Amino acid sequence: MGWESRQGKGRYYTRSRRAGARVVREYVGSGPFAELAAELDAEEQAERQAKAEAFRGEWARLAVADAPLAELCDMTNALVRGVLLLAGYHRHHGGEWRRRRGA
């Protein structure tokens, strides 16, 4: 989106939009209508950026809250793995736990 000038003959406003896999430039115009369209597009862009920033902040907050649980899961998995190995089990081709023959 932006104002363009070709060969020094005034300014006009265009916006880009996606049409399938292609990006298409759309001529909006010049003058007061184009200025209003540019202001509205700028406001929409600012709103999208604010929402994206809030979303990233929420994910960061959740990641911090999730860290102790992830650590607990890792420790629990290590403990279970150790108990099963001591009880005579092994990982069958990296999958399920099976009891060793003769154990």
N, CA, C and O atoms as a MOPAC input file, in Angstrom:
PM7 MOZYME 1SCF
protein

 N      0.84100 1    -1.17100 1     0.00000 1
 C      0.00000 1     0.00000 1     0.00000 1
 C      0.88700 1     1.23600 1     0.00000 1
 O      1.88900 1     1.29200 1     0.71300 1
 N      0.52000 1     2.20800 1    -0.79000 1
 C      1.30300 1     3.41000 1    -0.74300 1
 C      0.99600 1     4.38000 1    -1.85700 1
 O      0.28200 1     4.09300 1    -2.81800 1
 N      1.56600 1     5.51700 1    -1.67200 1
 C      1.43500 1     6.58300 1    -2.65200 1
 C      2.51500 1     6.41600 1    -3.69900 1
 O      3.66200 1     6.11200 1    -3.37100 1
 N      2.16000 1     6.61100 1    -4.94600 1
 C      3.12400 1     6.49300 1    -6.03100 1
 C      3.04000 1     7.72000 1    -6.92100 1
 O      2.03600 1     8.43000 1    -6.96900 1
 N      4.13000 1     7.93000 1    -7.61500 1
 C      4.17900 1     8.99800 1    -8.60200 1
 C      4.97100 1     8.47300 1    -9.78500 1
 O      6.07800 1     7.96000 1    -9.62000 1
 N      4.40600 1     8.59900 1   -10.97200 1
 C      5.10300 1     8.11200 1   -12.15600 1
 C      5.39700 1     9.28100 1   -13.08000 1
 O      4.50400 1    10.04000 1   -13.45700 1
 N      6.62800 1     9.40600 1   -13.42400 1
 C      7.10800 1    10.43900 1   -14.34400 1
 C      6.73200 1    11.84300 1   -13.85800 1
 O      6.49900 1    12.74800 1   -14.65900 1
 N      6.67700 1    12.00800 1   -12.52000 1
 C      6.44000 1    13.32500 1   -11.93400 1
 C      5.06500 1    13.90900 1   -12.20400 1
 O      4.90000 1    15.12600 1   -12.13000 1
 N      4.08100 1    13.09400 1   -12.51200 1
 C      2.75400 1    13.60500 1   -12.86800 1
 C      1.74900 1    13.33400 1   -11.75200 1
 O      0.78800 1    12.59100 1   -11.94900 1
 N      1.96400 1    13.92200 1   -10.60100 1
 C      1.01800 1    13.78700 1    -9.49100 1
 C      1.17400 1    12.48100 1    -8.73800 1
 O      1.91400 1    11.58000 1    -9.13300 1
 N      0.44700 1    12.42000 1    -7.64300 1
 C      0.50700 1    11.23200 1    -6.79300 1
 C     -0.83300 1    10.50800 1    -6.84900 1
 O     -1.89200 1    11.11800 1    -6.99500 1
 N     -0.74700 1     9.17800 1    -6.72800 1
 C     -1.96000 1     8.39400 1    -6.62800 1
 C     -1.72700 1     7.26600 1    -5.62900 1
 O     -0.59100 1     6.86200 1    -5.38400 1
 N     -2.81700 1     6.76500 1    -5.06000 1
 C     -2.74100 1     5.75800 1    -4.01500 1
 C     -3.11200 1     4.39400 1    -4.57600 1
 O     -4.09100 1     4.25600 1    -5.30900 1
 N     -2.31300 1     3.38100 1    -4.22100 1
 C     -2.60700 1     2.00200 1    -4.58800 1
 C     -2.55000 1     1.13200 1    -3.34600 1
 O     -1.89300 1     1.47600 1    -2.36300 1
 N     -3.22900 1     0.02300 1    -3.39700 1
 C     -3.11300 1    -0.96300 1    -2.31000 1
 C     -2.88000 1    -2.32300 1    -2.93800 1
 O     -3.28400 1    -2.58100 1    -4.07200 1
 N     -2.22500 1    -3.18000 1    -2.18700 1
 C     -1.94000 1    -4.53500 1    -2.66100 1
 C     -2.86700 1    -5.50000 1    -1.95200 1
 O     -3.14800 1    -5.35100 1    -0.76300 1
 N     -3.33800 1    -6.48700 1    -2.69100 1
 C     -4.16600 1    -7.52700 1    -2.09700 1
 C     -3.78700 1    -8.85500 1    -2.73800 1
 O     -3.26000 1    -8.90400 1    -3.84900 1
 N     -4.06700 1    -9.91700 1    -2.01600 1
 C     -3.73400 1   -11.24500 1    -2.51100 1
 C     -4.93000 1   -11.80600 1    -3.25900 1
 O     -6.05700 1   -11.77500 1    -2.76500 1
 N     -4.67600 1   -12.31500 1    -4.45100 1
 C     -5.68300 1   -12.98900 1    -5.27000 1
 C     -5.15300 1   -14.38700 1    -5.56600 1
 O     -4.43700 1   -14.60100 1    -6.54500 1
 N     -5.51700 1   -15.33300 1    -4.70300 1
 C     -4.96200 1   -16.68200 1    -4.82400 1
 C     -3.50900 1   -16.66900 1    -4.40800 1
 O     -3.18700 1   -16.29800 1    -3.27900 1
 N     -2.61800 1   -17.07500 1    -5.31900 1
 C     -1.19200 1   -17.10100 1    -5.01000 1
 C     -0.50000 1   -15.81300 1    -5.44600 1
 O      0.67600 1   -15.60800 1    -5.14400 1
 N     -1.21900 1   -14.94700 1    -6.15200 1
 C     -0.62400 1   -13.71900 1    -6.68400 1
 C     -0.96200 1   -12.51900 1    -5.82000 1
 O     -1.98500 1   -12.50300 1    -5.13500 1
 N     -0.10200 1   -11.52200 1    -5.85500 1
 C     -0.35900 1   -10.23300 1    -5.21700 1
 C     -0.73100 1    -9.25400 1    -6.32100 1
 O      0.01600 1    -9.06900 1    -7.28100 1
 N     -1.90100 1    -8.62600 1    -6.17100 1
 C     -2.42500 1    -7.73100 1    -7.19700 1
 C     -2.44400 1    -6.31000 1    -6.64800 1
 O     -2.90500 1    -6.07700 1    -5.53100 1
 N     -1.93700 1    -5.35200 1    -7.44500 1
 C     -1.97600 1    -3.93200 1    -7.06200 1
 C     -3.29400 1    -3.35400 1    -7.54400 1
 O     -3.69100 1    -3.54200 1    -8.69300 1
 N     -3.95600 1    -2.65400 1    -6.65300 1
 C     -5.26200 1    -2.09500 1    -6.95500 1
 C     -5.17100 1    -0.56900 1    -6.91800 1
 O     -4.76500 1     0.00600 1    -5.90800 1
 N     -5.53600 1     0.06600 1    -7.98700 1
 C     -5.51200 1     1.52700 1    -8.07500 1
 C     -6.71700 1     2.06700 1    -7.31100 1
 O     -7.85400 1     1.66300 1    -7.55700 1
 N     -6.45100 1     2.99600 1    -6.36800 1
 C     -7.52200 1     3.60300 1    -5.59200 1
 C     -7.85200 1     4.97200 1    -6.15000 1
 O     -9.02600 1     5.29300 1    -6.33700 1
 N     -6.85700 1     5.77200 1    -6.41600 1
 C     -7.10300 1     7.08100 1    -6.99500 1
 C     -6.20200 1     8.13300 1    -6.39900 1
 O     -5.18600 1     7.82700 1    -5.77600 1
 N     -6.59200 1     9.39000 1    -6.60100 1
 C     -5.84200 1    10.50700 1    -6.04300 1
 C     -6.85900 1    11.48600 1    -5.45900 1
 O     -8.06500 1    11.34000 1    -5.66200 1
 N     -6.36900 1    12.45700 1    -4.75000 1
 C     -7.27100 1    13.44800 1    -4.19400 1
 C     -7.80600 1    13.03800 1    -2.83400 1
 O     -7.24400 1    12.16200 1    -2.17700 1
 N     -8.91100 1    13.68000 1    -2.40400 1
 C     -9.44800 1    13.45500 1    -1.05300 1
 C     -9.89300 1    12.01000 1    -0.80900 1
 O     -9.70200 1    11.47800 1     0.28500 1
 N    -10.48400 1    11.37700 1    -1.82100 1
 C    -10.92000 1     9.98900 1    -1.64600 1
 C     -9.73000 1     9.07600 1    -1.36800 1
 O     -9.80600 1     8.20800 1    -0.49900 1
 N     -8.65400 1     9.26100 1    -2.08500 1
 C     -7.46100 1     8.43600 1    -1.90000 1
 C     -6.82400 1     8.70800 1    -0.53700 1
 O     -6.32700 1     7.78800 1     0.11300 1
 N     -6.83800 1     9.96600 1    -0.10600 1
 C     -6.28300 1    10.28500 1     1.21300 1
 C     -7.09100 1     9.61400 1     2.31300 1
 O     -6.52200 1     9.09400 1     3.27200 1
 N     -8.42100 1     9.62200 1     2.18000 1
 C     -9.27800 1     8.95500 1     3.15800 1
 C     -9.01900 1     7.44100 1     3.15300 1
 O     -8.92200 1     6.82100 1     4.21200 1
 N     -8.90900 1     6.86300 1     1.97100 1
 C     -8.62400 1     5.42900 1     1.86500 1
 C     -7.27700 1     5.10200 1     2.49300 1
 O     -7.14600 1     4.08000 1     3.16600 1
 N     -6.27700 1     5.94900 1     2.28700 1
 C     -4.95200 1     5.72700 1     2.87400 1
 C     -5.01200 1     5.79000 1     4.39300 1
 O     -4.38000 1     4.97900 1     5.07000 1
 N     -5.76400 1     6.74700 1     4.93800 1
 C     -5.90900 1     6.85800 1     6.39600 1
 C     -6.60700 1     5.62200 1     6.96600 1
 O     -6.18700 1     5.08400 1     7.99000 1
 N     -7.67400 1     5.17700 1     6.29900 1
 C     -8.38200 1     3.98800 1     6.77100 1
 C     -7.48900 1     2.75200 1     6.71000 1
 O     -7.49200 1     1.93900 1     7.63400 1
 N     -6.73300 1     2.60900 1     5.63600 1
 C     -5.81100 1     1.47800 1     5.52700 1
 C     -4.74100 1     1.52100 1     6.61900 1
 O     -4.37000 1     0.48500 1     7.17200 1
 N     -4.25000 1     2.72200 1     6.92700 1
 C     -3.23300 1     2.86600 1     7.97900 1
 C     -3.81600 1     2.49700 1     9.34100 1
 O     -3.13900 1     1.86600 1    10.15300 1
 N     -5.07000 1     2.88500 1     9.59700 1
 C     -5.70700 1     2.52700 1    10.86700 1
 C     -5.89200 1     1.01300 1    10.98200 1
 O     -5.63300 1     0.42600 1    12.03200 1
 N     -6.34600 1     0.38500 1     9.88700 1
 C     -6.51000 1    -1.07300 1     9.90200 1
 C     -5.17600 1    -1.77000 1    10.13400 1
 O     -5.10500 1    -2.74900 1    10.87700 1
 N     -4.12100 1    -1.27100 1     9.50100 1
 C     -2.78500 1    -1.85500 1     9.68300 1
 C     -2.33700 1    -1.71300 1    11.13200 1
 O     -1.77400 1    -2.64900 1    11.70100 1
 N     -2.58100 1    -0.55100 1    11.73400 1
 C     -2.19500 1    -0.34200 1    13.13300 1
 C     -2.96700 1    -1.28200 1    14.05400 1
 O     -2.40400 1    -1.81600 1    15.01000 1
 N     -4.26200 1    -1.48800 1    13.76900 1
 C     -5.05700 1    -2.42100 1    14.57600 1
 C     -4.53000 1    -3.84300 1    14.44700 1
 O     -4.42300 1    -4.55900 1    15.44300 1
 N     -4.19700 1    -4.26100 1    13.21500 1
 C     -3.65500 1    -5.61000 1    13.02100 1
 C     -2.33700 1    -5.78300 1    13.76600 1
 O     -2.09600 1    -6.82900 1    14.36900 1
 N     -1.48700 1    -4.76600 1    13.72600 1
 C     -0.20100 1    -4.85400 1    14.42300 1
 C     -0.40800 1    -4.91500 1    15.92900 1
 O      0.29200 1    -5.65900 1    16.61700 1
 N     -1.36400 1    -4.13900 1    16.45700 1
 C     -1.63500 1    -4.16100 1    17.89700 1
 C     -2.15100 1    -5.53100 1    18.32700 1
 O     -1.74700 1    -6.04800 1    19.36800 1
 N     -3.04600 1    -6.12200 1    17.52600 1
 C     -3.55700 1    -7.45400 1    17.84900 1
 C     -2.44500 1    -8.49100 1    17.80800 1
 O     -2.38000 1    -9.36700 1    18.67100 1
 N     -1.57200 1    -8.39800 1    16.81400 1
 C     -0.46300 1    -9.34700 1    16.69700 1
 C      0.48700 1    -9.21700 1    17.88400 1
 O      0.97300 1   -10.22000 1    18.40700 1
 N      0.74700 1    -7.99700 1    18.30200 1
 C      1.63600 1    -7.77600 1    19.45300 1
 C      1.01000 1    -8.33500 1    20.72500 1
 O      1.70000 1    -8.95200 1    21.53700 1
 N     -0.29500 1    -8.12300 1    20.90400 1
 C     -0.98500 1    -8.66700 1    22.08200 1
 C     -0.94500 1   -10.19300 1    22.06700 1
 O     -0.76300 1   -10.82500 1    23.10800 1
 N     -1.11500 1   -10.78100 1    20.88400 1
 C     -1.07500 1   -12.23200 1    20.74900 1
 C      0.30600 1   -12.76600 1    21.11700 1
 O      0.41800 1   -13.75400 1    21.84200 1
 N      1.37000 1   -12.10600 1    20.61400 1
 C      2.74100 1   -12.53500 1    20.95500 1
 C      3.00300 1   -12.39200 1    22.45000 1
 O      3.66100 1   -13.24300 1    23.04900 1
 N      2.49500 1   -11.32400 1    23.05500 1
 C      2.67000 1   -11.14000 1    24.49700 1
 C      1.97600 1   -12.22600 1    25.29400 1
 O      2.50800 1   -12.70000 1    26.29800 1
 N      0.77800 1   -12.62600 1    24.85100 1
 C      0.04300 1   -13.68800 1    25.53600 1
 C      0.78800 1   -15.01200 1    25.42000 1
 O      0.86600 1   -15.76300 1    26.39200 1
 N      1.33900 1   -15.31000 1    24.24200 1
 C      2.10700 1   -16.53900 1    24.07800 1
 C      3.34600 1   -16.53400 1    24.96100 1
 O      3.70400 1   -17.56600 1    25.53000 1
 N      4.00200 1   -15.39000 1    25.08100 1
 C      5.19400 1   -15.30600 1    25.93800 1
 C      4.81200 1   -15.54600 1    27.39700 1
 O      5.53000 1   -16.22700 1    28.13000 1
 N      3.67500 1   -14.98000 1    27.81200 1
 C      3.22100 1   -15.16800 1    29.19100 1
 C      2.89600 1   -16.63800 1    29.44100 1
 O      3.22700 1   -17.17200 1    30.50000 1
 N      2.25400 1   -17.29300 1    28.48300 1
 C      1.92300 1   -18.70500 1    28.63900 1
 C      3.17100 1   -19.57900 1    28.65200 1
 O      3.22400 1   -20.57000 1    29.38000 1
 N      4.16700 1   -19.22200 1    27.86000 1
 C      5.41300 1   -19.99700 1    27.84500 1
 C      6.10900 1   -19.92900 1    29.20300 1
 O      6.65400 1   -20.92600 1    29.67500 1
 N      6.08900 1   -18.76500 1    29.82200 1
 C      6.70200 1   -18.61500 1    31.14900 1
 C      5.92600 1   -19.43700 1    32.17500 1
 O      6.52400 1   -20.08100 1    33.03700 1
 N      4.59500 1   -19.41600 1    32.08300 1
 C      3.77800 1   -20.17100 1    33.02500 1
 C      3.92300 1   -21.67700 1    32.80600 1
 O      3.78200 1   -22.45300 1    33.75100 1
 N      4.20000 1   -22.09300 1    31.58400 1
 C      4.28800 1   -23.50300 1    31.23400 1
 C      5.64100 1   -24.12100 1    31.58400 1
 O      5.75000 1   -25.34500 1    31.66300 1
 N      6.66000 1   -23.31300 1    31.79200 1
 C      8.01300 1   -23.83400 1    32.02300 1
 C      8.09800 1   -24.77600 1    33.22700 1
 O      8.69800 1   -25.84300 1    33.09800 1
 N      7.52500 1   -24.43800 1    34.39700 1
 C      7.61600 1   -25.38200 1    35.52500 1
 C      6.92900 1   -26.72100 1    35.23200 1
 O      7.41700 1   -27.77100 1    35.65100 1
 N      5.80300 1   -26.68800 1    34.51600 1
 C      5.11200 1   -27.93000 1    34.18300 1
 C      5.96100 1   -28.78000 1    33.23600 1
 O      6.02300 1   -29.99900 1    33.39000 1
 N      6.60100 1   -28.15900 1    32.28100 1
 C      7.46500 1   -28.89200 1    31.35100 1
 C      8.63200 1   -29.53000 1    32.10800 1
 O      9.01000 1   -30.66600 1    31.82100 1
 N      9.19300 1   -28.81500 1    33.05500 1
 C     10.28200 1   -29.36800 1    33.85600 1
 C      9.80100 1   -30.55500 1    34.68900 1
 O     10.50300 1   -31.56000 1    34.79800 1
 N      8.60400 1   -30.44400 1    35.27900 1
 C      8.04100 1   -31.54800 1    36.04900 1
 C      7.81500 1   -32.77000 1    35.16200 1
 O      8.09300 1   -33.89500 1    35.57700 1
 N      7.31600 1   -32.56000 1    33.95000 1
 C      7.10100 1   -33.67100 1    33.01700 1
 C      8.41900 1   -34.35100 1    32.67000 1
 O      8.49200 1   -35.58000 1    32.64000 1
 N      9.45200 1   -33.57200 1    32.41100 1
 C     10.76700 1   -34.14200 1    32.09300 1
 C     11.29300 1   -34.98100 1    33.25200 1
 O     11.80500 1   -36.08100 1    33.04200 1
 N     11.17000 1   -34.47100 1    34.46700 1
 C     11.65400 1   -35.21300 1    35.63300 1
 C     10.83500 1   -36.47900 1    35.85200 1
 O     11.39400 1   -37.52000 1    36.19600 1
 N      9.52100 1   -36.40600 1    35.65900 1
 C      8.66100 1   -37.57700 1    35.82000 1
 C      9.00200 1   -38.64000 1    34.77800 1
 O      9.07400 1   -39.82500 1    35.10500 1
 N      9.21000 1   -38.23100 1    33.53800 1
 C      9.58000 1   -39.18700 1    32.48900 1
 C     10.90400 1   -39.86900 1    32.81100 1
 O     11.04200 1   -41.07300 1    32.59700 1
 N     11.87800 1   -39.12200 1    33.32100 1
 C     13.16900 1   -39.71000 1    33.68500 1
 C     13.00200 1   -40.71400 1    34.82700 1
 O     13.62400 1   -41.77600 1    34.82300 1
 N     12.17100 1   -40.37500 1    35.79100 1
 C     11.93400 1   -41.27300 1    36.92700 1
 C     11.25200 1   -42.55700 1    36.46700 1
 O     11.66200 1   -43.64600 1    36.86800 1
 N     10.23300 1   -42.45100 1    35.64400 1
 C      9.51800 1   -43.63300 1    35.13500 1
 C     10.45500 1   -44.49100 1    34.28900 1
 O     10.44500 1   -45.71700 1    34.39900 1
 N     11.26000 1   -43.85400 1    33.45000 1
 C     12.21300 1   -44.58700 1    32.62100 1
 C     13.18100 1   -45.38300 1    33.50500 1
 O     13.46600 1   -46.54500 1    33.21600 1
 N     13.68400 1   -44.77000 1    34.57100 1
 C     14.60500 1   -45.45200 1    35.47700 1
 C     13.95000 1   -46.61100 1    36.19600 1
 O     14.55600 1   -47.67500 1    36.32800 1
 N     12.72100 1   -46.43000 1    36.66700 1
 C     12.01200 1   -47.50400 1    37.37300 1
 C     11.76200 1   -48.68500 1    36.43200 1
 O     11.94600 1   -49.83900 1    36.81700 1
 N     11.33800 1   -48.39100 1    35.18700 1
 C     11.07400 1   -49.46900 1    34.23700 1
 C     12.35000 1   -50.21700 1    33.86800 1
 O     12.32900 1   -51.44200 1    33.74400 1
 N     13.45100 1   -49.50800 1    33.69000 1
 C     14.73000 1   -50.18600 1    33.39100 1
 C     15.15600 1   -51.08900 1    34.54400 1
 O     15.61100 1   -52.21100 1    34.32100 1
 N     15.01100 1   -50.60600 1    35.76600 1
 C     15.36600 1   -51.42200 1    36.93700 1
 C     14.44200 1   -52.62600 1    37.08500 1
 O     14.85800 1   -53.65200 1    37.62400 1
 N     13.21700 1   -52.52700 1    36.62500 1
 C     12.26100 1   -53.63100 1    36.72400 1
 C     12.43500 1   -54.63500 1    35.59000 1
 O     11.70800 1   -55.62700 1    35.53900 1
 N     13.38700 1   -54.40300 1    34.67100 1
 C     13.66700 1   -55.36300 1    33.62000 1
 C     12.96900 1   -55.07500 1    32.30500 1
 O     12.86800 1   -55.97000 1    31.46600 1
 N     12.49200 1   -53.88000 1    32.09500 1
 C     11.83200 1   -53.52700 1    30.84400 1
 C     12.81300 1   -52.81900 1    29.91100 1
 O     13.83100 1   -52.28600 1    30.35300 1
 N     12.49300 1   -52.82200 1    28.61100 1
 C     13.29700 1   -52.09800 1    27.62900 1
 C     12.35900 1   -51.46500 1    26.60600 1
 O     11.19600 1   -51.84900 1    26.48800 1
 N     12.88500 1   -50.49100 1    25.87400 1
 C     12.08500 1   -49.84000 1    24.82200 1
 C     12.17400 1   -50.69200 1    23.57200 1
 O     13.26900 1   -50.92500 1    23.06000 1
 N     11.06700 1   -51.14800 1    23.08500 1
 C     11.02500 1   -51.99000 1    21.89600 1
 C     11.05800 1   -51.10000 1    20.66000 1
 O     10.06200 1   -50.45900 1    20.32400 1
 N     12.19900 1   -51.06000 1    19.98800 1
 C     12.40800 1   -50.23400 1    18.78800 1
 C     12.02600 1   -48.77700 1    19.04000 1
 O     11.43200 1   -48.13300 1    18.17600 1
 N     12.35900 1   -48.26400 1    20.20400 1
 C     12.11100 1   -46.86700 1    20.53000 1
 C     10.65300 1   -46.55000 1    20.79500 1
 O     10.29000 1   -45.37800 1    20.89800 1
 N      9.80100 1   -47.57100 1    20.90800 1
 C      8.37600 1   -47.34700 1    21.09800 1
 C      7.92100 1   -47.75400 1    22.47900 1
 O      8.28500 1   -47.14000 1    23.48100 1
 N      7.12600 1   -48.79300 1    22.51400 1
 C      6.52100 1   -49.19300 1    23.78800 1
 C      7.53600 1   -49.93400 1    24.66900 1
 O      8.55200 1   -50.44100 1    24.19400 1
 N      7.22100 1   -49.97700 1    25.96000 1
 C      8.05900 1   -50.67400 1    26.90700 1
 C      7.64700 1   -52.14200 1    26.95000 1
 O      6.46000 1   -52.46100 1    27.01900 1
 N      8.64800 1   -53.04100 1    26.90800 1
 C      8.39000 1   -54.47000 1    26.99300 1
 C      9.33900 1   -55.10000 1    28.00400 1
 O     10.46700 1   -54.64900 1    28.20100 1
 N      8.84500 1   -56.15100 1    28.63300 1
 C      9.65600 1   -56.87100 1    29.61200 1
 C     10.66100 1   -57.73600 1    28.86100 1
 O     10.31900 1   -58.38600 1    27.87300 1
 N     11.90200 1   -57.73900 1    29.33700 1
 C     12.93700 1   -58.55800 1    28.71100 1
 C     12.65700 1   -60.03400 1    28.97300 1
 O     12.11300 1   -60.41400 1    30.01000 1
 N     13.04600 1   -60.84800 1    28.00000 1
 C     12.85700 1   -62.29000 1    28.17500 1
 C     13.77700 1   -62.78100 1    29.29800 1
 O     14.93800 1   -62.38100 1    29.38600 1
 N     13.25300 1   -63.62600 1    30.12400 1
 C     14.03100 1   -64.22600 1    31.18500 1
 C     14.27300 1   -63.30700 1    32.36400 1
 O     15.02400 1   -63.66100 1    33.27200 1
 N     13.66000 1   -62.14000 1    32.37400 1
 C     13.88500 1   -61.22400 1    33.50200 1
 C     12.76200 1   -61.31400 1    34.49100 1
 O     12.77600 1   -60.61700 1    35.50600 1

